[in-house]
Structures are given as structure tokens and as C-alpha cells.
Amino acid sequence: MGEKRHGKPVAFETVQAAIQGDVDSINQIIAYFQPYINARSRRKFINEFGVAEFVTDEYMKRRVETKLITKILDFKIRV
């Protein structure tokens, strides 16, 4: 069976910086989750020729990204 390859995990320091509001760190986290977000934001679309195809719903994608950003900023690390 084929093995799924994931990107390098986000460093703990990057997560800490993202929680503090660092824009570059937040963008790194969003980039890490981008393949998952794209996969979950697909919808079936029937074009003018009647052919069904799956396309990324940009509105849904932006909503998921926005929700991820708000959860990052609300995240608390217990020490």
C-alpha cells in the first residue's frame, strides 16, 4: 500500500509565536494544513456540458482558514 507523506510538522516555537499573533507563524501553520483544507473544501460541480467535476469551493476554504486562525489565537498552552 502507498504511504501518505506529510510535510514536516510545525515547530513548537512556531506555534507559540502564532498564538502570540505573529503573522508569519500563522501563515506557516495554514500552509501546513492547506492540503487538508483543500481536500475538505471540494464540491461537486456540473459544468455547462453536463460533466461532473470536483472543484474547490473558495468560500468554504476561506471560512475554514478563518476558523483555524481564530482557534490559533484563542489557543492556550498549559505549562
Gaussian input, Z-matrix of N, CA and C with variables (Angstrom, degrees):
# hf/3-21g

backbone

0 1
 N
 C     1     B1
 C     2     B2     1     A1
 N     3     B3     2     A2     1     D1
 C     4     B4     3     A3     2     D2
 C     5     B5     4     A4     3     D3
 N     6     B6     5     A5     4     D4
 C     7     B7     6     A6     5     D5
 C     8     B8     7     A7     6     D6
 N     9     B9     8     A8     7     D7
 C    10    B10     9     A9     8     D8
 C    11    B11    10    A10     9     D9
 N    12    B12    11    A11    10    D10
 C    13    B13    12    A12    11    D11
 C    14    B14    13    A13    12    D12
 N    15    B15    14    A14    13    D13
 C    16    B16    15    A15    14    D14
 C    17    B17    16    A16    15    D15
 N    18    B18    17    A17    16    D16
 C    19    B19    18    A18    17    D17
 C    20    B20    19    A19    18    D18
 N    21    B21    20    A20    19    D19
 C    22    B22    21    A21    20    D20
 C    23    B23    22    A22    21    D21
 N    24    B24    23    A23    22    D22
 C    25    B25    24    A24    23    D23
 C    26    B26    25    A25    24    D24
 N    27    B27    26    A26    25    D25
 C    28    B28    27    A27    26    D26
 C    29    B29    28    A28    27    D27
 N    30    B30    29    A29    28    D28
 C    31    B31    30    A30    29    D29
 C    32    B32    31    A31    30    D30
 N    33    B33    32    A32    31    D31
 C    34    B34    33    A33    32    D32
 C    35    B35    34    A34    33    D33
 N    36    B36    35    A35    34    D34
 C    37    B37    36    A36    35    D35
 C    38    B38    37    A37    36    D36
 N    39    B39    38    A38    37    D37
 C    40    B40    39    A39    38    D38
 C    41    B41    40    A40    39    D39
 N    42    B42    41    A41    40    D40
 C    43    B43    42    A42    41    D41
 C    44    B44    43    A43    42    D42
 N    45    B45    44    A44    43    D43
 C    46    B46    45    A45    44    D44
 C    47    B47    46    A46    45    D45
 N    48    B48    47    A47    46    D46
 C    49    B49    48    A48    47    D47
 C    50    B50    49    A49    48    D48
 N    51    B51    50    A50    49    D49
 C    52    B52    51    A51    50    D50
 C    53    B53    52    A52    51    D51
 N    54    B54    53    A53    52    D52
 C    55    B55    54    A54    53    D53
 C    56    B56    55    A55    54    D54
 N    57    B57    56    A56    55    D55
 C    58    B58    57    A57    56    D56
 C    59    B59    58    A58    57    D57
 N    60    B60    59    A59    58    D58
 C    61    B61    60    A60    59    D59
 C    62    B62    61    A61    60    D60
 N    63    B63    62    A62    61    D61
 C    64    B64    63    A63    62    D62
 C    65    B65    64    A64    63    D63
 N    66    B66    65    A65    64    D64
 C    67    B67    66    A66    65    D65
 C    68    B68    67    A67    66    D66
 N    69    B69    68    A68    67    D67
 C    70    B70    69    A69    68    D68
 C    71    B71    70    A70    69    D69
 N    72    B72    71    A71    70    D70
 C    73    B73    72    A72    71    D71
 C    74    B74    73    A73    72    D72
 N    75    B75    74    A74    73    D73
 C    76    B76    75    A75    74    D74
 C    77    B77    76    A76    75    D75
 N    78    B78    77    A77    76    D76
 C    79    B79    78    A78    77    D77
 C    80    B80    79    A79    78    D78
 N    81    B81    80    A80    79    D79
 C    82    B82    81    A81    80    D80
 C    83    B83    82    A82    81    D81
 N    84    B84    83    A83    82    D82
 C    85    B85    84    A84    83    D83
 C    86    B86    85    A85    84    D84
 N    87    B87    86    A86    85    D85
 C    88    B88    87    A87    86    D86
 C    89    B89    88    A88    87    D87
 N    90    B90    89    A89    88    D88
 C    91    B91    90    A90    89    D89
 C    92    B92    91    A91    90    D90
 N    93    B93    92    A92    91    D91
 C    94    B94    93    A93    92    D92
 C    95    B95    94    A94    93    D93
 N    96    B96    95    A95    94    D94
 C    97    B97    96    A96    95    D95
 C    98    B98    97    A97    96    D96
 N    99    B99    98    A98    97    D97
 C   100   B100    99    A99    98    D98
 C   101   B101   100   A100    99    D99
 N   102   B102   101   A101   100   D100
 C   103   B103   102   A102   101   D101
 C   104   B104   103   A103   102   D102
 N   105   B105   104   A104   103   D103
 C   106   B106   105   A105   104   D104
 C   107   B107   106   A106   105   D105
 N   108   B108   107   A107   106   D106
 C   109   B109   108   A108   107   D107
 C   110   B110   109   A109   108   D108
 N   111   B111   110   A110   109   D109
 C   112   B112   111   A111   110   D110
 C   113   B113   112   A112   111   D111
 N   114   B114   113   A113   112   D112
 C   115   B115   114   A114   113   D113
 C   116   B116   115   A115   114   D114
 N   117   B117   116   A116   115   D115
 C   118   B118   117   A117   116   D116
 C   119   B119   118   A118   117   D117
 N   120   B120   119   A119   118   D118
 C   121   B121   120   A120   119   D119
 C   122   B122   121   A121   120   D120
 N   123   B123   122   A122   121   D121
 C   124   B124   123   A123   122   D122
 C   125   B125   124   A124   123   D123
 N   126   B126   125   A125   124   D124
 C   127   B127   126   A126   125   D125
 C   128   B128   127   A127   126   D126
 N   129   B129   128   A128   127   D127
 C   130   B130   129   A129   128   D128
 C   131   B131   130   A130   129   D129
 N   132   B132   131   A131   130   D130
 C   133   B133   132   A132   131   D131
 C   134   B134   133   A133   132   D132
 N   135   B135   134   A134   133   D133
 C   136   B136   135   A135   134   D134
 C   137   B137   136   A136   135   D135
 N   138   B138   137   A137   136   D136
 C   139   B139   138   A138   137   D137
 C   140   B140   139   A139   138   D138
 N   141   B141   140   A140   139   D139
 C   142   B142   141   A141   140   D140
 C   143   B143   142   A142   141   D141
 N   144   B144   143   A143   142   D142
 C   145   B145   144   A144   143   D143
 C   146   B146   145   A145   144   D144
 N   147   B147   146   A146   145   D145
 C   148   B148   147   A147   146   D146
 C   149   B149   148   A148   147   D147
 N   150   B150   149   A149   148   D148
 C   151   B151   150   A150   149   D149
 C   152   B152   151   A151   150   D150
 N   153   B153   152   A152   151   D151
 C   154   B154   153   A153   152   D152
 C   155   B155   154   A154   153   D153
 N   156   B156   155   A155   154   D154
 C   157   B157   156   A156   155   D155
 C   158   B158   157   A157   156   D156
 N   159   B159   158   A158   157   D157
 C   160   B160   159   A159   158   D158
 C   161   B161   160   A160   159   D159
 N   162   B162   161   A161   160   D160
 C   163   B163   162   A162   161   D161
 C   164   B164   163   A163   162   D162
 N   165   B165   164   A164   163   D163
 C   166   B166   165   A165   164   D164
 C   167   B167   166   A166   165   D165
 N   168   B168   167   A167   166   D166
 C   169   B169   168   A168   167   D167
 C   170   B170   169   A169   168   D168
 N   171   B171   170   A170   169   D169
 C   172   B172   171   A171   170   D170
 C   173   B173   172   A172   171   D171
 N   174   B174   173   A173   172   D172
 C   175   B175   174   A174   173   D173
 C   176   B176   175   A175   174   D174
 N   177   B177   176   A176   175   D175
 C   178   B178   177   A177   176   D176
 C   179   B179   178   A178   177   D177
 N   180   B180   179   A179   178   D178
 C   181   B181   180   A180   179   D179
 C   182   B182   181   A181   180   D180
 N   183   B183   182   A182   181   D181
 C   184   B184   183   A183   182   D182
 C   185   B185   184   A184   183   D183
 N   186   B186   185   A185   184   D184
 C   187   B187   186   A186   185   D185
 C   188   B188   187   A187   186   D186
 N   189   B189   188   A188   187   D187
 C   190   B190   189   A189   188   D188
 C   191   B191   190   A190   189   D189
 N   192   B192   191   A191   190   D190
 C   193   B193   192   A192   191   D191
 C   194   B194   193   A193   192   D192
 N   195   B195   194   A194   193   D193
 C   196   B196   195   A195   194   D194
 C   197   B197   196   A196   195   D195
 N   198   B198   197   A197   196   D196
 C   199   B199   198   A198   197   D197
 C   200   B200   199   A199   198   D198
 N   201   B201   200   A200   199   D199
 C   202   B202   201   A201   200   D200
 C   203   B203   202   A202   201   D201
 N   204   B204   203   A203   202   D202
 C   205   B205   204   A204   203   D203
 C   206   B206   205   A205   204   D204
 N   207   B207   206   A206   205   D205
 C   208   B208   207   A207   206   D206
 C   209   B209   208   A208   207   D207
 N   210   B210   209   A209   208   D208
 C   211   B211   210   A210   209   D209
 C   212   B212   211   A211   210   D210
 N   213   B213   212   A212   211   D211
 C   214   B214   213   A213   212   D212
 C   215   B215   214   A214   213   D213
 N   216   B216   215   A215   214   D214
 C   217   B217   216   A216   215   D215
 C   218   B218   217   A217   216   D216
 N   219   B219   218   A218   217   D217
 C   220   B220   219   A219   218   D218
 C   221   B221   220   A220   219   D219
 N   222   B222   221   A221   220   D220
 C   223   B223   222   A222   221   D221
 C   224   B224   223   A223   222   D222
 N   225   B225   224   A224   223   D223
 C   226   B226   225   A225   224   D224
 C   227   B227   226   A226   225   D225
 N   228   B228   227   A227   226   D226
 C   229   B229   228   A228   227   D227
 C   230   B230   229   A229   228   D228
 N   231   B231   230   A230   229   D229
 C   232   B232   231   A231   230   D230
 C   233   B233   232   A232   231   D231
 N   234   B234   233   A233   232   D232
 C   235   B235   234   A234   233   D233
 C   236   B236   235   A235   234   D234

   B1=1.4461
   B2=1.5239
   B3=1.3180
   B4=1.4541
   B5=1.5126
   B6=1.2723
   B7=1.4567
   B8=1.5201
   B9=1.3501
   B10=1.4573
   B11=1.5167
   B12=1.2792
   B13=1.4602
   B14=1.5208
   B15=1.2903
   B16=1.4577
   B17=1.5183
   B18=1.3136
   B19=1.4547
   B20=1.5200
   B21=1.2888
   B22=1.4555
   B23=1.5298
   B24=1.3308
   B25=1.4684
   B26=1.5258
   B27=1.2985
   B28=1.4622
   B29=1.5290
   B30=1.3033
   B31=1.4617
   B32=1.5280
   B33=1.3223
   B34=1.4615
   B35=1.5262
   B36=1.3156
   B37=1.4678
   B38=1.5269
   B39=1.3350
   B40=1.4657
   B41=1.5189
   B42=1.3205
   B43=1.4696
   B44=1.5206
   B45=1.3137
   B46=1.4665
   B47=1.5249
   B48=1.3204
   B49=1.4668
   B50=1.5240
   B51=1.3267
   B52=1.4665
   B53=1.5239
   B54=1.3252
   B55=1.4598
   B56=1.5288
   B57=1.3281
   B58=1.4652
   B59=1.5306
   B60=1.3474
   B61=1.4583
   B62=1.5105
   B63=1.3202
   B64=1.4618
   B65=1.5303
   B66=1.3101
   B67=1.4637
   B68=1.5259
   B69=1.3299
   B70=1.4630
   B71=1.5281
   B72=1.3141
   B73=1.4641
   B74=1.5223
   B75=1.3131
   B76=1.4655
   B77=1.5243
   B78=1.3216
   B79=1.4640
   B80=1.5252
   B81=1.3414
   B82=1.4637
   B83=1.5259
   B84=1.3257
   B85=1.4657
   B86=1.5234
   B87=1.3224
   B88=1.4686
   B89=1.5196
   B90=1.3242
   B91=1.4678
   B92=1.5273
   B93=1.3221
   B94=1.4703
   B95=1.5296
   B96=1.3444
   B97=1.4539
   B98=1.5349
   B99=1.3238
   B100=1.4631
   B101=1.5323
   B102=1.3363
   B103=1.4671
   B104=1.5293
   B105=1.3241
   B106=1.4651
   B107=1.5270
   B108=1.3203
   B109=1.4626
   B110=1.5264
   B111=1.3334
   B112=1.4649
   B113=1.5269
   B114=1.3216
   B115=1.4638
   B116=1.5233
   B117=1.3119
   B118=1.4686
   B119=1.5247
   B120=1.3200
   B121=1.4692
   B122=1.5208
   B123=1.3170
   B124=1.4602
   B125=1.5229
   B126=1.3350
   B127=1.4606
   B128=1.5224
   B129=1.3016
   B130=1.4685
   B131=1.5243
   B132=1.3154
   B133=1.4562
   B134=1.5241
   B135=1.3194
   B136=1.4591
   B137=1.5247
   B138=1.3352
   B139=1.4671
   B140=1.5326
   B141=1.3311
   B142=1.4766
   B143=1.5254
   B144=1.3353
   B145=1.4559
   B146=1.5207
   B147=1.3366
   B148=1.4500
   B149=1.5166
   B150=1.3206
   B151=1.4570
   B152=1.5304
   B153=1.3222
   B154=1.4603
   B155=1.5251
   B156=1.3075
   B157=1.4532
   B158=1.5219
   B159=1.3116
   B160=1.4507
   B161=1.5221
   B162=1.3291
   B163=1.4656
   B164=1.5215
   B165=1.3132
   B166=1.4580
   B167=1.5172
   B168=1.3126
   B169=1.4611
   B170=1.5300
   B171=1.3193
   B172=1.4607
   B173=1.5278
   B174=1.3186
   B175=1.4634
   B176=1.5276
   B177=1.3242
   B178=1.4536
   B179=1.5285
   B180=1.3218
   B181=1.4629
   B182=1.5255
   B183=1.3241
   B184=1.4687
   B185=1.5249
   B186=1.3321
   B187=1.4681
   B188=1.5231
   B189=1.3310
   B190=1.4615
   B191=1.5280
   B192=1.3235
   B193=1.4639
   B194=1.5244
   B195=1.3281
   B196=1.4558
   B197=1.5172
   B198=1.3297
   B199=1.4596
   B200=1.5216
   B201=1.3231
   B202=1.4571
   B203=1.5299
   B204=1.3175
   B205=1.4655
   B206=1.5242
   B207=1.3248
   B208=1.4643
   B209=1.5215
   B210=1.3223
   B211=1.4696
   B212=1.5273
   B213=1.3200
   B214=1.4681
   B215=1.5247
   B216=1.3183
   B217=1.4647
   B218=1.5285
   B219=1.3427
   B220=1.4663
   B221=1.5304
   B222=1.3318
   B223=1.4615
   B224=1.5244
   B225=1.3273
   B226=1.4618
   B227=1.5290
   B228=1.3186
   B229=1.4637
   B230=1.5247
   B231=1.3325
   B232=1.4608
   B233=1.5202
   B234=1.2992
   B235=1.4687
   B236=1.5118
   A1=110.31
   A2=114.83
   A3=119.62
   A4=111.22
   A5=115.65
   A6=121.35
   A7=108.42
   A8=116.27
   A9=119.70
   A10=109.27
   A11=116.10
   A12=121.07
   A13=108.47
   A14=114.90
   A15=120.45
   A16=108.78
   A17=114.12
   A18=118.49
   A19=110.74
   A20=115.62
   A21=121.29
   A22=108.53
   A23=117.94
   A24=119.99
   A25=111.29
   A26=114.74
   A27=121.13
   A28=108.42
   A29=116.34
   A30=121.70
   A31=110.92
   A32=115.52
   A33=121.08
   A34=111.44
   A35=116.74
   A36=120.63
   A37=111.10
   A38=115.84
   A39=120.31
   A40=110.49
   A41=116.54
   A42=120.74
   A43=109.71
   A44=117.13
   A45=120.34
   A46=111.45
   A47=116.49
   A48=120.06
   A49=111.13
   A50=117.09
   A51=120.83
   A52=110.93
   A53=116.80
   A54=120.68
   A55=110.30
   A56=115.99
   A57=120.90
   A58=112.49
   A59=117.48
   A60=120.73
   A61=115.45
   A62=118.18
   A63=120.99
   A64=109.96
   A65=116.66
   A66=122.64
   A67=111.95
   A68=117.85
   A69=120.78
   A70=111.11
   A71=116.78
   A72=120.38
   A73=111.48
   A74=116.62
   A75=120.32
   A76=109.67
   A77=116.77
   A78=120.38
   A79=112.37
   A80=117.37
   A81=120.43
   A82=110.95
   A83=116.90
   A84=120.46
   A85=110.33
   A86=116.85
   A87=119.90
   A88=110.28
   A89=117.62
   A90=120.88
   A91=110.93
   A92=117.09
   A93=120.92
   A94=110.65
   A95=116.87
   A96=121.44
   A97=113.45
   A98=118.22
   A99=121.94
   A100=113.92
   A101=120.36
   A102=118.51
   A103=112.82
   A104=116.95
   A105=120.79
   A106=110.48
   A107=116.85
   A108=121.18
   A109=110.31
   A110=116.88
   A111=120.08
   A112=111.39
   A113=116.70
   A114=120.43
   A115=111.18
   A116=117.02
   A117=120.68
   A118=113.10
   A119=118.43
   A120=121.57
   A121=112.37
   A122=118.02
   A123=121.24
   A124=109.85
   A125=114.90
   A126=121.93
   A127=109.54
   A128=113.84
   A129=119.65
   A130=108.23
   A131=115.42
   A132=122.33
   A133=108.15
   A134=116.83
   A135=121.07
   A136=107.16
   A137=114.97
   A138=118.94
   A139=110.70
   A140=115.94
   A141=120.85
   A142=113.46
   A143=117.37
   A144=121.24
   A145=112.11
   A146=117.18
   A147=121.72
   A148=114.05
   A149=116.58
   A150=121.02
   A151=108.86
   A152=116.08
   A153=120.58
   A154=109.37
   A155=115.70
   A156=121.25
   A157=108.21
   A158=115.86
   A159=120.58
   A160=108.91
   A161=114.66
   A162=120.92
   A163=108.96
   A164=115.93
   A165=120.74
   A166=109.67
   A167=115.49
   A168=121.93
   A169=107.13
   A170=116.64
   A171=121.68
   A172=112.05
   A173=117.20
   A174=120.07
   A175=110.25
   A176=116.76
   A177=120.71
   A178=110.74
   A179=116.38
   A180=121.47
   A181=110.62
   A182=117.49
   A183=121.77
   A184=111.11
   A185=117.05
   A186=120.10
   A187=110.74
   A188=117.44
   A189=120.85
   A190=109.75
   A191=117.38
   A192=120.48
   A193=111.03
   A194=116.81
   A195=120.66
   A196=110.94
   A197=116.77
   A198=121.14
   A199=110.54
   A200=117.71
   A201=121.52
   A202=110.34
   A203=117.28
   A204=120.98
   A205=110.61
   A206=117.78
   A207=119.94
   A208=111.27
   A209=117.64
   A210=120.43
   A211=111.51
   A212=117.16
   A213=120.25
   A214=109.58
   A215=116.53
   A216=120.73
   A217=112.44
   A218=117.91
   A219=122.05
   A220=112.67
   A221=117.42
   A222=121.90
   A223=111.10
   A224=115.18
   A225=121.35
   A226=108.51
   A227=116.46
   A228=121.56
   A229=107.81
   A230=115.27
   A231=119.99
   A232=109.59
   A233=114.96
   A234=119.32
   A235=110.10
   D1=148.93
   D2=178.94
   D3=-72.85
   D4=143.92
   D5=-179.42
   D6=-100.37
   D7=131.55
   D8=177.78
   D9=-74.61
   D10=135.99
   D11=178.81
   D12=-108.18
   D13=124.53
   D14=178.89
   D15=-106.89
   D16=156.52
   D17=176.87
   D18=-68.68
   D19=168.80
   D20=178.48
   D21=-62.02
   D22=131.60
   D23=-179.33
   D24=-58.81
   D25=154.05
   D26=179.47
   D27=-73.01
   D28=133.81
   D29=-179.00
   D30=-67.25
   D31=148.32
   D32=179.88
   D33=-58.50
   D34=-38.55
   D35=179.44
   D36=-63.11
   D37=-35.26
   D38=177.64
   D39=-66.78
   D40=-41.00
   D41=177.76
   D42=-63.09
   D43=-44.71
   D44=178.23
   D45=-59.14
   D46=-44.06
   D47=179.40
   D48=-65.60
   D49=-37.84
   D50=179.30
   D51=-65.15
   D52=-39.33
   D53=177.89
   D54=-61.74
   D55=-34.33
   D56=178.56
   D57=-77.15
   D58=-8.13
   D59=176.23
   D60=103.96
   D61=9.82
   D62=178.91
   D63=-67.25
   D64=119.03
   D65=-173.63
   D66=-64.01
   D67=-41.97
   D68=-179.72
   D69=-63.05
   D70=-39.42
   D71=178.73
   D72=-67.33
   D73=-40.75
   D74=177.23
   D75=-61.85
   D76=-42.53
   D77=178.42
   D78=-63.41
   D79=-34.94
   D80=176.76
   D81=-65.14
   D82=-40.20
   D83=178.80
   D84=-67.21
   D85=-42.62
   D86=178.14
   D87=-63.04
   D88=-40.25
   D89=178.19
   D90=-63.10
   D91=-36.63
   D92=178.98
   D93=-63.67
   D94=-40.86
   D95=-177.65
   D96=-88.89
   D97=-1.35
   D98=-176.13
   D99=-55.50
   D100=-45.25
   D101=178.63
   D102=-59.98
   D103=-39.35
   D104=178.36
   D105=-66.83
   D106=-44.26
   D107=179.99
   D108=-62.22
   D109=-43.86
   D110=179.03
   D111=-62.20
   D112=-41.27
   D113=-179.02
   D114=-65.32
   D115=-38.77
   D116=-178.06
   D117=-82.99
   D118=-9.11
   D119=-178.71
   D120=-102.42
   D121=19.81
   D122=-177.50
   D123=-92.14
   D124=140.88
   D125=177.75
   D126=-131.18
   D127=151.30
   D128=176.87
   D129=-77.49
   D130=130.52
   D131=-178.81
   D132=-130.33
   D133=134.20
   D134=177.18
   D135=-105.76
   D136=118.39
   D137=-176.21
   D138=-79.12
   D139=-177.87
   D140=-175.56
   D141=-65.87
   D142=-14.52
   D143=178.49
   D144=-95.51
   D145=1.57
   D146=179.39
   D147=83.17
   D148=12.30
   D149=-179.69
   D150=-92.67
   D151=128.32
   D152=179.26
   D153=-83.52
   D154=133.94
   D155=176.17
   D156=-143.44
   D157=155.27
   D158=178.25
   D159=-100.12
   D160=127.14
   D161=-179.47
   D162=-127.38
   D163=156.92
   D164=178.23
   D165=-76.78
   D166=126.21
   D167=175.17
   D168=-82.60
   D169=103.68
   D170=-174.45
   D171=-62.74
   D172=-35.55
   D173=179.08
   D174=-63.75
   D175=-46.30
   D176=178.85
   D177=-63.95
   D178=-41.30
   D179=179.64
   D180=-59.59
   D181=-46.12
   D182=179.81
   D183=-64.92
   D184=-37.11
   D185=178.51
   D186=-64.77
   D187=-41.63
   D188=179.25
   D189=-66.12
   D190=-42.38
   D191=178.28
   D192=-62.63
   D193=-41.58
   D194=178.85
   D195=-63.85
   D196=-41.56
   D197=178.18
   D198=-64.08
   D199=-40.10
   D200=177.85
   D201=-62.21
   D202=-43.48
   D203=179.43
   D204=-61.89
   D205=-44.69
   D206=-179.80
   D207=-64.78
   D208=-37.21
   D209=178.09
   D210=-69.78
   D211=-35.14
   D212=176.24
   D213=-62.29
   D214=-46.88
   D215=-176.78
   D216=-69.73
   D217=-26.07
   D218=178.39
   D219=-87.93
   D220=-8.86
   D221=-173.49
   D222=-68.91
   D223=137.06
   D224=177.61
   D225=-118.46
   D226=133.49
   D227=176.32
   D228=-100.09
   D229=120.58
   D230=177.24
   D231=-84.25
   D232=131.54
   D233=-179.14
   D234=-110.14

